[in-house]
Amino acid sequence: EPEVTQTPSHQVTQMGQEVILRCVPISNHLYFYWYRQILGQKVEFLVSFYNNEISEKSEIFDDQFSVERPDGSNFTLKIRSTKLEDSAMYFCASRRTSGGTGELFFGEGSRLTVL
Amino acid sequence: AQSVTQLDSQVPVFEEAPVELRCNYSSSVSVYLFWYVQYPNQGLQLLLKYLSGSTLVKGINGFEAEFNKSQTSFHLRKPSVHISDTAEYFCAVTRAGSYQLTFGKGTKLSVIP
């Protein structure tokens, strides 16, 4: 069964360092998302991406964050200069269809720990 | 903006007993509603969704949920739980046509043998 894969599963970094989280969405999917979950808190929407551009983003997704689809398979989230409060589980998701009937498929998450 | 409240952070239940996990939402526009399940060390898996039509929605693993617009609720039910249902369950809402999901805090279901 096709699935969304994320790497790394866990990354530890020093505050101020750049981090790139990688996702391989399901191959025929067209819509891509990043969500995050700070420990003990809700899963929060960060950004959605379609047709090589951001379609929606939340207030969390400030200038420190960027997304990219560098090739036909990967979808990346970059945090330019990490802060302690960026420590969270980051989930990638993808969806195939347009309109309101598509299901979001989530990856297993990448846990980011900022020291 | 939408919001979701899951009143119960933890629900213990004996095996083969019924369970209801509560979810209330607030929104000023038409919504889509979802229940996701997260097993330990895994991603979020869709259990069921309400987009339109019948208010009783059936999902995977024997779960169902009922959309109640007047009470702004979307409670998840299962008539008989199994040990394998032990997981965290998340209710989510979005305005119709969007997939910018707003999640609840989650309910940890523990099934006791």
Interface residues (C-beta under 8 A of the other chain):
Chain A: V4 Y31 Y33 Y35 Q41 K42 V43 E44 F45 S48 E56 S58 F91 A93 R95 G99 G100 T101 G102 E103 L104 F105 F106 G107 E108 G109
Chain B: Y32 Y36 N41 Q42 G43 L44 Q45 L46 K49 L51 S52 F90 A92 A96 G97 S98 Y99 Q100 L101 T102 F103 G104 K105 G106
